[in-house]
Amino acid sequence: SHVEITIPDAFLGDIMGDLNKRRGRIIGINPNDEGEQVVTAEAPTSEMAKYATDLKSMTQGRGYYVIGFARYDPAPQIIMDKVIADAKARAAEEN
């Protein structure tokens, strides 16, 4: 997903660290006219599922974001292995 996160300057380090944990890639950081920072990044959609709640928590409710589709990318092997194992386990339970 392509994401633009607008935050007060004081929270920039926390947001960058969080995006890295979510396998995100920072594209750019620019100030806006209100003195806030706009972080442009890409991250897997699956990693951004609960981002609204996490962003509120990290920024004391002062950050917001816009998210959109960027492109499809292959998942890392470790993620693929987990998805396949989970699917096999569900299939075994159904039989």
Beta strands, then each sheet from edge to edge (+ up, - down):
strand 1: 2-8
strand 2: 25-31
strand 3: 36-42
strand 4: 64-68
sheet 1: 2+ 3- 1+ 4-
end
